[in-house]
Structures are given as C-alpha cells and as structure tokens.
Amino acid sequence: MIGVVIGLSIGAALIFWEVLVIFSVWAMLLAFGCALVTGLVFGYMPARAATRLDPVVALGGE
C-alpha cells in the first residue's frame, strides 16, 4: 500500500509540473497483487520448513 501511495504522490507532483502522466488502476492492482503473492509465498515457505524442525533446532539455526 505504501508503494501505491508513493507512486500516486510522485504522479501528482509530475502533474503539478505539467508532465503528462496516465494513472492505470489495472497496473496498480496488478503490482499490488504481485507484491502480495510474493510476500505470502516467501513468508510461508520458511515458516513451513521451520514447523518440521525441533523447536530448539529451529530457534538455534541461522
């Protein structure tokens, strides 16, 4: 969400300086969705691997 807000803010600043900017809701949703899926997948994979370990080993490992 922060990235979308920053992007919209930069776009608004560019419009203020009379630079042609076209906002696309589809592109914003696609970028947000990709970031969300990436975060969930790469957060889930290490957590799943850690659940298979002994708690002492999981907390003591790198």
mmCIF file of the N, C-alpha and C atoms, coordinates in Angstrom:
data_MODEL
# 
_entry.id   MODEL 
# 
loop_
_atom_site.group_PDB 
_atom_site.id 
_atom_site.type_symbol 
_atom_site.label_atom_id 
_atom_site.label_alt_id 
_atom_site.label_comp_id 
_atom_site.label_asym_id 
_atom_site.label_entity_id 
_atom_site.label_seq_id 
_atom_site.pdbx_PDB_ins_code 
_atom_site.Cartn_x 
_atom_site.Cartn_y 
_atom_site.Cartn_z 
_atom_site.occupancy 
_atom_site.B_iso_or_equiv 
_atom_site.pdbx_formal_charge 
_atom_site.auth_seq_id 
_atom_site.auth_comp_id 
_atom_site.auth_asym_id 
_atom_site.auth_atom_id 
_atom_site.pdbx_PDB_model_num 
ATOM 1   N N  . MET A 1 1  ? 0.827  -1.194  0.000   1.00 0.00 ? 1  MET A N  1 
ATOM 2   C CA . MET A 1 1  ? 0.000  0.000   0.000   1.00 0.00 ? 1  MET A CA 1 
ATOM 3   C C  . MET A 1 1  ? 0.869  1.255   0.000   1.00 0.00 ? 1  MET A C  1 
ATOM 4   N N  . ILE A 1 2  ? 1.993  1.184   0.708   1.00 0.00 ? 2  ILE A N  1 
ATOM 5   C CA . ILE A 1 2  ? 2.885  2.352   0.772   1.00 0.00 ? 2  ILE A CA 1 
ATOM 6   C C  . ILE A 1 2  ? 3.432  2.669   -0.611  1.00 0.00 ? 2  ILE A C  1 
ATOM 7   N N  . GLY A 1 3  ? 3.784  1.633   -1.372  1.00 0.00 ? 3  GLY A N  1 
ATOM 8   C CA . GLY A 1 3  ? 4.296  1.843   -2.725  1.00 0.00 ? 3  GLY A CA 1 
ATOM 9   C C  . GLY A 1 3  ? 3.277  2.499   -3.635  1.00 0.00 ? 3  GLY A C  1 
ATOM 10  N N  . VAL A 1 4  ? 2.018  2.100   -3.515  1.00 0.00 ? 4  VAL A N  1 
ATOM 11  C CA . VAL A 1 4  ? 0.958  2.712   -4.323  1.00 0.00 ? 4  VAL A CA 1 
ATOM 12  C C  . VAL A 1 4  ? 0.795  4.176   -3.958  1.00 0.00 ? 4  VAL A C  1 
ATOM 13  N N  . VAL A 1 5  ? 0.815  4.476   -2.673  1.00 0.00 ? 5  VAL A N  1 
ATOM 14  C CA . VAL A 1 5  ? 0.668  5.870   -2.224  1.00 0.00 ? 5  VAL A CA 1 
ATOM 15  C C  . VAL A 1 5  ? 1.851  6.715   -2.695  1.00 0.00 ? 5  VAL A C  1 
ATOM 16  N N  . ILE A 1 6  ? 3.053  6.167   -2.598  1.00 0.00 ? 6  ILE A N  1 
ATOM 17  C CA . ILE A 1 6  ? 4.235  6.913   -3.070  1.00 0.00 ? 6  ILE A CA 1 
ATOM 18  C C  . ILE A 1 6  ? 4.145  7.140   -4.579  1.00 0.00 ? 6  ILE A C  1 
ATOM 19  N N  . GLY A 1 7  ? 3.748  6.114   -5.322  1.00 0.00 ? 7  GLY A N  1 
ATOM 20  C CA . GLY A 1 7  ? 3.603  6.261   -6.767  1.00 0.00 ? 7  GLY A CA 1 
ATOM 21  C C  . GLY A 1 7  ? 2.573  7.305   -7.149  1.00 0.00 ? 7  GLY A C  1 
ATOM 22  N N  . LEU A 1 8  ? 1.449  7.305   -6.455  1.00 0.00 ? 8  LEU A N  1 
ATOM 23  C CA . LEU A 1 8  ? 0.422  8.317   -6.723  1.00 0.00 ? 8  LEU A CA 1 
ATOM 24  C C  . LEU A 1 8  ? 0.907  9.715   -6.358  1.00 0.00 ? 8  LEU A C  1 
ATOM 25  N N  . SER A 1 9  ? 1.671  9.818   -5.288  1.00 0.00 ? 9  SER A N  1 
ATOM 26  C CA . SER A 1 9  ? 2.218  11.115  -4.881  1.00 0.00 ? 9  SER A CA 1 
ATOM 27  C C  . SER A 1 9  ? 3.209  11.646  -5.916  1.00 0.00 ? 9  SER A C  1 
ATOM 28  N N  . ILE A 1 10 ? 4.074  10.766  -6.400  1.00 0.00 ? 10 ILE A N  1 
ATOM 29  C CA . ILE A 1 10 ? 5.020  11.193  -7.433  1.00 0.00 ? 10 ILE A CA 1 
ATOM 30  C C  . ILE A 1 10 ? 4.276  11.584  -8.705  1.00 0.00 ? 10 ILE A C  1 
ATOM 31  N N  . GLY A 1 11 ? 3.259  10.819  -9.059  1.00 0.00 ? 11 GLY A N  1 
ATOM 32  C CA . GLY A 1 11 ? 2.447  11.162  -10.223 1.00 0.00 ? 11 GLY A CA 1 
ATOM 33  C C  . GLY A 1 11 ? 1.762  12.505  -10.064 1.00 0.00 ? 11 GLY A C  1 
ATOM 34  N N  . ALA A 1 12 ? 1.257  12.790  -8.870  1.00 0.00 ? 12 ALA A N  1 
ATOM 35  C CA . ALA A 1 12 ? 0.611  14.087  -8.622  1.00 0.00 ? 12 ALA A CA 1 
ATOM 36  C C  . ALA A 1 12 ? 1.621  15.221  -8.723  1.00 0.00 ? 12 ALA A C  1 
ATOM 37  N N  . ALA A 1 13 ? 2.848  14.994  -8.241  1.00 0.00 ? 13 ALA A N  1 
ATOM 38  C CA . ALA A 1 13 ? 3.894  16.017  -8.347  1.00 0.00 ? 13 ALA A CA 1 
ATOM 39  C C  . ALA A 1 13 ? 4.252  16.264  -9.810  1.00 0.00 ? 13 ALA A C  1 
ATOM 40  N N  . LEU A 1 14 ? 4.316  15.208  -10.600 1.00 0.00 ? 14 LEU A N  1 
ATOM 41  C CA . LEU A 1 14 ? 4.617  15.371  -12.017 1.00 0.00 ? 14 LEU A CA 1 
ATOM 42  C C  . LEU A 1 14 ? 3.508  16.121  -12.747 1.00 0.00 ? 14 LEU A C  1 
ATOM 43  N N  . ILE A 1 15 ? 2.268  15.839  -12.380 1.00 0.00 ? 15 ILE A N  1 
ATOM 44  C CA . ILE A 1 15 ? 1.147  16.586  -12.968 1.00 0.00 ? 15 ILE A CA 1 
ATOM 45  C C  . ILE A 1 15 ? 1.237  18.055  -12.586 1.00 0.00 ? 15 ILE A C  1 
ATOM 46  N N  . PHE A 1 16 ? 1.640  18.328  -11.361 1.00 0.00 ? 16 PHE A N  1 
ATOM 47  C CA . PHE A 1 16 ? 1.811  19.711  -10.917 1.00 0.00 ? 16 PHE A CA 1 
ATOM 48  C C  . PHE A 1 16 ? 2.841  20.436  -11.777 1.00 0.00 ? 16 PHE A C  1 
ATOM 49  N N  . TRP A 1 17 ? 3.893  19.705  -12.207 1.00 0.00 ? 17 TRP A N  1 
ATOM 50  C CA . TRP A 1 17 ? 4.923  20.302  -13.058 1.00 0.00 ? 17 TRP A CA 1 
ATOM 51  C C  . TRP A 1 17 ? 4.588  20.164  -14.544 1.00 0.00 ? 17 TRP A C  1 
ATOM 52  N N  . GLU A 1 18 ? 3.325  19.849  -14.813 1.00 0.00 ? 18 GLU A N  1 
ATOM 53  C CA . GLU A 1 18 ? 2.777  19.779  -16.177 1.00 0.00 ? 18 GLU A CA 1 
ATOM 54  C C  . GLU A 1 18 ? 3.426  18.696  -17.032 1.00 0.00 ? 18 GLU A C  1 
ATOM 55  N N  . VAL A 1 19 ? 3.758  17.585  -16.419 1.00 0.00 ? 19 VAL A N  1 
ATOM 56  C CA . VAL A 1 19 ? 4.249  16.417  -17.139 1.00 0.00 ? 19 VAL A CA 1 
ATOM 57  C C  . VAL A 1 19 ? 3.056  15.486  -17.353 1.00 0.00 ? 19 VAL A C  1 
ATOM 58  N N  . LEU A 1 20 ? 2.916  14.966  -18.567 1.00 0.00 ? 20 LEU A N  1 
ATOM 59  C CA . LEU A 1 20 ? 1.795  14.084  -18.865 1.00 0.00 ? 20 LEU A CA 1 
ATOM 60  C C  . LEU A 1 20 ? 1.963  12.753  -18.125 1.00 0.00 ? 20 LEU A C  1 
ATOM 61  N N  . VAL A 1 21 ? 0.999  12.424  -17.286 1.00 0.00 ? 21 VAL A N  1 
ATOM 62  C CA . VAL A 1 21 ? 1.015  11.174  -16.520 1.00 0.00 ? 21 VAL A CA 1 
ATOM 63  C C  . VAL A 1 21 ? -0.347 10.514  -16.686 1.00 0.00 ? 21 VAL A C  1 
ATOM 64  N N  . ILE A 1 22 ? -0.324 9.205   -16.941 1.00 0.00 ? 22 ILE A N  1 
ATOM 65  C CA . ILE A 1 22 ? -1.571 8.459   -17.064 1.00 0.00 ? 22 ILE A CA 1 
ATOM 66  C C  . ILE A 1 22 ? -1.595 7.417   -15.948 1.00 0.00 ? 22 ILE A C  1 
ATOM 67  N N  . PHE A 1 23 ? -2.589 7.499   -15.084 1.00 0.00 ? 23 PHE A N  1 
ATOM 68  C CA . PHE A 1 23 ? -2.740 6.534   -14.000 1.00 0.00 ? 23 PHE A CA 1 
ATOM 69  C C  . PHE A 1 23 ? -3.572 5.362   -14.501 1.00 0.00 ? 23 PHE A C  1 
ATOM 70  N N  . SER A 1 24 ? -3.148 4.146   -14.175 1.00 0.00 ? 24 SER A N  1 
ATOM 71  C CA . SER A 1 24 ? -3.863 2.943   -14.562 1.00 0.00 ? 24 SER A CA 1 
ATOM 72  C C  . SER A 1 24 ? -4.182 2.137   -13.307 1.00 0.00 ? 24 SER A C  1 
ATOM 73  N N  . VAL A 1 25 ? -5.452 2.028   -13.019 1.00 0.00 ? 25 VAL A N  1 
ATOM 74  C CA . VAL A 1 25 ? -5.872 1.262   -11.842 1.00 0.00 ? 25 VAL A CA 1 
ATOM 75  C C  . VAL A 1 25 ? -5.495 -0.209  -12.024 1.00 0.00 ? 25 VAL A C  1 
ATOM 76  N N  . TRP A 1 26 ? -5.616 -0.716  -13.245 1.00 0.00 ? 26 TRP A N  1 
ATOM 77  C CA . TRP A 1 26 ? -5.269 -2.103  -13.521 1.00 0.00 ? 26 TRP A CA 1 
ATOM 78  C C  . TRP A 1 26 ? -3.799 -2.372  -13.189 1.00 0.00 ? 26 TRP A C  1 
ATOM 79  N N  . ALA A 1 27 ? -2.905 -1.474  -13.598 1.00 0.00 ? 27 ALA A N  1 
ATOM 80  C CA . ALA A 1 27 ? -1.476 -1.643  -13.317 1.00 0.00 ? 27 ALA A CA 1 
ATOM 81  C C  . ALA A 1 27 ? -1.205 -1.576  -11.812 1.00 0.00 ? 27 ALA A C  1 
ATOM 82  N N  . MET A 1 28 ? -1.893 -0.691  -11.114 1.00 0.00 ? 28 MET A N  1 
ATOM 83  C CA . MET A 1 28 ? -1.714 -0.589  -9.661  1.00 0.00 ? 28 MET A CA 1 
ATOM 84  C C  . MET A 1 28 ? -2.164 -1.871  -8.964  1.00 0.00 ? 28 MET A C  1 
ATOM 85  N N  . LEU A 1 29 ? -3.304 -2.400  -9.366  1.00 0.00 ? 29 LEU A N  1 
ATOM 86  C CA . LEU A 1 29 ? -3.810 -3.633  -8.766  1.00 0.00 ? 29 LEU A CA 1 
ATOM 87  C C  . LEU A 1 29 ? -2.903 -4.818  -9.083  1.00 0.00 ? 29 LEU A C  1 
ATOM 88  N N  . LEU A 1 30 ? -2.400 -4.871  -10.307 1.00 0.00 ? 30 LEU A N  1 
ATOM 89  C CA . LEU A 1 30 ? -1.505 -5.954  -10.696 1.00 0.00 ? 30 LEU A CA 1 
ATOM 90  C C  . LEU A 1 30 ? -0.197 -5.899  -9.906  1.00 0.00 ? 30 LEU A C  1 
ATOM 91  N N  . ALA A 1 31 ? 0.378  -4.718  -9.761  1.00 0.00 ? 31 ALA A N  1 
ATOM 92  C CA . ALA A 1 31 ? 1.617  -4.571  -8.994  1.00 0.00 ? 31 ALA A CA 1 
ATOM 93  C C  . ALA A 1 31 ? 1.392  -4.925  -7.524  1.00 0.00 ? 31 ALA A C  1 
ATOM 94  N N  . PHE A 1 32 ? 0.287  -4.463  -6.953  1.00 0.00 ? 32 PHE A N  1 
ATOM 95  C CA . PHE A 1 32 ? -0.033 -4.775  -5.567  1.00 0.00 ? 32 PHE A CA 1 
ATOM 96  C C  . PHE A 1 32 ? -0.246 -6.277  -5.386  1.00 0.00 ? 32 PHE A C  1 
ATOM 97  N N  . GLY A 1 33 ? -0.953 -6.901  -6.323  1.00 0.00 ? 33 GLY A N  1 
ATOM 98  C CA . GLY A 1 33 ? -1.204 -8.339  -6.250  1.00 0.00 ? 33 GLY A CA 1 
ATOM 99  C C  . GLY A 1 33 ? 0.079  -9.151  -6.334  1.00 0.00 ? 33 GLY A C  1 
ATOM 100 N N  . CYS A 1 34 ? 0.981  -8.763  -7.242  1.00 0.00 ? 34 CYS A N  1 
ATOM 101 C CA . CYS A 1 34 ? 2.263  -9.467  -7.365  1.00 0.00 ? 34 CYS A CA 1 
ATOM 102 C C  . CYS A 1 34 ? 3.085  -9.339  -6.088  1.00 0.00 ? 34 CYS A C  1 
ATOM 103 N N  . ALA A 1 35 ? 3.118  -8.157  -5.509  1.00 0.00 ? 35 ALA A N  1 
ATOM 104 C CA . ALA A 1 35 ? 3.868  -7.948  -4.267  1.00 0.00 ? 35 ALA A CA 1 
ATOM 105 C C  . ALA A 1 35 ? 3.243  -8.758  -3.125  1.00 0.00 ? 35 ALA A C  1 
ATOM 106 N N  . LEU A 1 36 ? 1.934  -8.807  -3.080  1.00 0.00 ? 36 LEU A N  1 
ATOM 107 C CA . LEU A 1 36 ? 1.238  -9.557  -2.040  1.00 0.00 ? 36 LEU A CA 1 
ATOM 108 C C  . LEU A 1 36 ? 1.525  -11.052 -2.158  1.00 0.00 ? 36 LEU A C  1 
ATOM 109 N N  . VAL A 1 37 ? 1.416  -11.594 -3.366  1.00 0.00 ? 37 VAL A N  1 
ATOM 110 C CA . VAL A 1 37 ? 1.657  -13.022 -3.574  1.00 0.00 ? 37 VAL A CA 1 
ATOM 111 C C  . VAL A 1 37 ? 3.114  -13.366 -3.271  1.00 0.00 ? 37 VAL A C  1 
ATOM 112 N N  . THR A 1 38 ? 4.045  -12.529 -3.716  1.00 0.00 ? 38 THR A N  1 
ATOM 113 C CA . THR A 1 38 ? 5.464  -12.769 -3.446  1.00 0.00 ? 38 THR A CA 1 
ATOM 114 C C  . THR A 1 38 ? 5.729  -12.791 -1.943  1.00 0.00 ? 38 THR A C  1 
ATOM 115 N N  . GLY A 1 39 ? 5.175  -11.826 -1.217  1.00 0.00 ? 39 GLY A N  1 
ATOM 116 C CA . GLY A 1 39 ? 5.358  -11.774 0.235   1.00 0.00 ? 39 GLY A CA 1 
ATOM 117 C C  . GLY A 1 39 ? 4.775  -12.979 0.933   1.00 0.00 ? 39 GLY A C  1 
ATOM 118 N N  . LEU A 1 40 ? 3.603  -13.411 0.505   1.00 0.00 ? 40 LEU A N  1 
ATOM 119 C CA . LEU A 1 40 ? 2.972  -14.569 1.135   1.00 0.00 ? 40 LEU A CA 1 
ATOM 120 C C  . LEU A 1 40 ? 3.739  -15.857 0.853   1.00 0.00 ? 40 LEU A C  1 
ATOM 121 N N  . VAL A 1 41 ? 4.155  -16.049 -0.394  1.00 0.00 ? 41 VAL A N  1 
ATOM 122 C CA . VAL A 1 41 ? 4.867  -17.279 -0.752  1.00 0.00 ? 41 VAL A CA 1 
ATOM 123 C C  . VAL A 1 41 ? 6.201  -17.354 -0.038  1.00 0.00 ? 41 VAL A C  1 
ATOM 124 N N  . PHE A 1 42 ? 6.985  -16.273 -0.091  1.00 0.00 ? 42 PHE A N  1 
ATOM 125 C CA . PHE A 1 42 ? 8.314  -16.326 0.505   1.00 0.00 ? 42 PHE A CA 1 
ATOM 126 C C  . PHE A 1 42 ? 8.283  -16.142 2.026   1.00 0.00 ? 42 PHE A C  1 
ATOM 127 N N  . GLY A 1 43 ? 7.153  -15.832 2.598   1.00 0.00 ? 43 GLY A N  1 
ATOM 128 C CA . GLY A 1 43 ? 6.992  -15.860 4.042   1.00 0.00 ? 43 GLY A CA 1 
ATOM 129 C C  . GLY A 1 43 ? 6.511  -17.228 4.516   1.00 0.00 ? 43 GLY A C  1 
ATOM 130 N N  . TYR A 1 44 ? 5.711  -17.877 3.687   1.00 0.00 ? 44 TYR A N  1 
ATOM 131 C CA . TYR A 1 44 ? 5.147  -19.177 4.039   1.00 0.00 ? 44 TYR A CA 1 
ATOM 132 C C  . TYR A 1 44 ? 6.182  -20.295 3.946   1.00 0.00 ? 44 TYR A C  1 
ATOM 133 N N  . MET A 1 45 ? 7.025  -20.256 2.920   1.00 0.00 ? 45 MET A N  1 
ATOM 134 C CA . MET A 1 45 ? 7.982  -21.351 2.700   1.00 0.00 ? 45 MET A CA 1 
ATOM 135 C C  . MET A 1 45 ? 8.938  -21.559 3.880   1.00 0.00 ? 45 MET A C  1 
ATOM 136 N N  . PRO A 1 46 ? 9.604  -20.521 4.414   1.00 0.00 ? 46 PRO A N  1 
ATOM 137 C CA . PRO A 1 46 ? 10.477 -20.748 5.576   1.00 0.00 ? 46 PRO A CA 1 
ATOM 138 C C  . PRO A 1 46 ? 9.685  -21.150 6.833   1.00 0.00 ? 46 PRO A C  1 
ATOM 139 N N  . ALA A 1 47 ? 8.491  -20.615 6.994   1.00 0.00 ? 47 ALA A N  1 
ATOM 140 C CA . ALA A 1 47 ? 7.681  -20.970 8.162   1.00 0.00 ? 47 ALA A CA 1 
ATOM 141 C C  . ALA A 1 47 ? 7.277  -22.439 8.100   1.00 0.00 ? 47 ALA A C  1 
ATOM 142 N N  . ARG A 1 48 ? 6.953  -22.916 6.905   1.00 0.00 ? 48 ARG A N  1 
ATOM 143 C CA . ARG A 1 48 ? 6.580  -24.318 6.743   1.00 0.00 ? 48 ARG A CA 1 
ATOM 144 C C  . ARG A 1 48 ? 7.769  -25.238 7.034   1.00 0.00 ? 48 ARG A C  1 
ATOM 145 N N  . ALA A 1 49 ? 8.947  -24.824 6.553   1.00 0.00 ? 49 ALA A N  1 
ATOM 146 C CA . ALA A 1 49 ? 10.151 -25.620 6.825   1.00 0.00 ? 49 ALA A CA 1 
ATOM 147 C C  . ALA A 1 49 ? 10.472 -25.621 8.318   1.00 0.00 ? 49 ALA A C  1 
ATOM 148 N N  . ALA A 1 50 ? 10.245 -24.516 8.996   1.00 0.00 ? 50 ALA A N  1 
ATOM 149 C CA . ALA A 1 50 ? 10.544 -24.425 10.426  1.00 0.00 ? 50 ALA A CA 1 
ATOM 150 C C  . ALA A 1 50 ? 9.596  -25.278 11.260  1.00 0.00 ? 50 ALA A C  1 
ATOM 151 N N  . THR A 1 51 ? 8.367  -25.466 10.794  1.00 0.00 ? 51 THR A N  1 
ATOM 152 C CA . THR A 1 51 ? 7.424  -26.290 11.559  1.00 0.00 ? 51 THR A CA 1 
ATOM 153 C C  . THR A 1 51 ? 7.821  -27.757 11.577  1.00 0.00 ? 51 THR A C  1 
ATOM 154 N N  . ARG A 1 52 ? 8.639  -28.179 10.609  1.00 0.00 ? 52 ARG A N  1 
ATOM 155 C CA . ARG A 1 52 ? 9.080  -29.566 10.551  1.00 0.00 ? 52 ARG A CA 1 
ATOM 156 C C  . ARG A 1 52 ? 10.282 -29.835 11.451  1.00 0.00 ? 52 ARG A C  1 
ATOM 157 N N  . LEU A 1 53 ? 10.882 -28.798 12.004  1.00 0.00 ? 53 LEU A N  1 
ATOM 158 C CA . LEU A 1 53 ? 12.060 -28.956 12.830  1.00 0.00 ? 53 LEU A CA 1 
ATOM 159 C C  . LEU A 1 53 ? 11.709 -29.010 14.311  1.00 0.00 ? 53 LEU A C  1 
ATOM 160 N N  . ASP A 1 54 ? 12.629 -29.518 15.089  1.00 0.00 ? 54 ASP A N  1 
ATOM 161 C CA . ASP A 1 54 ? 12.526 -29.471 16.540  1.00 0.00 ? 54 ASP A CA 1 
ATOM 162 C C  . ASP A 1 54 ? 12.609 -27.990 16.951  1.00 0.00 ? 54 ASP A C  1 
ATOM 163 N N  . PRO A 1 55 ? 11.794 -27.517 17.903  1.00 0.00 ? 55 PRO A N  1 
ATOM 164 C CA . PRO A 1 55 ? 11.819 -26.099 18.263  1.00 0.00 ? 55 PRO A CA 1 
ATOM 165 C C  . PRO A 1 55 ? 13.211 -25.574 18.652  1.00 0.00 ? 55 PRO A C  1 
ATOM 166 N N  . VAL A 1 56 ? 14.007 -26.368 19.330  1.00 0.00 ? 56 VAL A N  1 
ATOM 167 C CA . VAL A 1 56 ? 15.344 -25.947 19.725  1.00 0.00 ? 56 VAL A CA 1 
ATOM 168 C C  . VAL A 1 56 ? 16.217 -25.744 18.498  1.00 0.00 ? 56 VAL A C  1 
ATOM 169 N N  . VAL A 1 57 ? 16.124 -26.645 17.535  1.00 0.00 ? 57 VAL A N  1 
ATOM 170 C CA . VAL A 1 57 ? 16.901 -26.552 16.298  1.00 0.00 ? 57 VAL A CA 1 
ATOM 171 C C  . VAL A 1 57 ? 16.425 -25.358 15.469  1.00 0.00 ? 57 VAL A C  1 
ATOM 172 N N  . ALA A 1 58 ? 15.109 -25.156 15.383  1.00 0.00 ? 58 ALA A N  1 
ATOM 173 C CA . ALA A 1 58 ? 14.565 -24.057 14.588  1.00 0.00 ? 58 ALA A CA 1 
ATOM 174 C C  . ALA A 1 58 ? 14.976 -22.694 15.135  1.00 0.00 ? 58 ALA A C  1 
ATOM 175 N N  . LEU A 1 59 ? 14.978 -22.544 16.450  1.00 0.00 ? 59 LEU A N  1 
ATOM 176 C CA . LEU A 1 59 ? 15.356 -21.265 17.046  1.00 0.00 ? 59 LEU A CA 1 
ATOM 177 C C  . LEU A 1 59 ? 16.866 -21.064 17.082  1.00 0.00 ? 59 LEU A C  1 
ATOM 178 N N  . GLY A 1 60 ? 17.627 -22.127 17.102  1.00 0.00 ? 60 GLY A N  1 
ATOM 179 C CA . GLY A 1 60 ? 19.070 -22.016 17.191  1.00 0.00 ? 60 GLY A CA 1 
ATOM 180 C C  . GLY A 1 60 ? 19.765 -21.934 15.841  1.00 0.00 ? 60 GLY A C  1 
ATOM 181 N N  . GLY A 1 61 ? 19.059 -22.247 14.758  1.00 0.00 ? 61 GLY A N  1 
ATOM 182 C CA . GLY A 1 61 ? 19.663 -22.240 13.426  1.00 0.00 ? 61 GLY A CA 1 
ATOM 183 C C  . GLY A 1 61 ? 19.762 -20.838 12.850  1.00 0.00 ? 61 GLY A C  1 
ATOM 184 N N  . GLU A 1 62 ? 20.361 -20.789 11.693  1.00 0.00 ? 62 GLU A N  1 
ATOM 185 C CA . GLU A 1 62 ? 20.548 -19.486 11.042  1.00 0.00 ? 62 GLU A CA 1 
ATOM 186 C C  . GLU A 1 62 ? 19.271 -19.025 10.415  1.00 0.00 ? 62 GLU A C  1 
# 
